[in-house]
Amino acid sequence: MNIPTNLKYSKDHEWIAMDGEIATVGITEFAQKELGDIVYVEVETLDQTLDKDEVFGTVEAVKTVSDLFLPMAGEIIEFNEELERNPENVNSDPYGKGWMVKVKVSDASQWDELLDSEAYSKLIGA
């Protein structure tokens, strides 16, 4: 199981990468494997400011629909529009082409509350 050490993770299986005050968010390899083939990603929160753990969108797989939770509070400033045409990027490249949103983080201290790769590995039993 690929769990990059340069990222942080939520207990809801989102990953987050920081670049200054901008964070990129997606779902983990574990999450996409649990969901199965992704057929649609919906984000209707563009330009909205959300609190940590609020739902920022949904991901639809062949068998189920799952909410996406924001790991850190902030404003959703970008949606990966490539996912509208190729939602399968979440399955094939969850940490690259499968990213979902970019967030202008409003409380950088929340970074320290997230799981590192070792703690996330333990959470999923990897």
Salt bridges, closest charged atoms under 4 A:
GLU21 OE2 - LYS104 NZ 3.69
GLU29 OE2 - LYS33 NZ 3.25
GLU82 OE1 - ARG85 NH2 2.98
GLU113 OE1 - LYS52 NZ 2.72
GLU118 OE2 - LYS122 NZ 3.77
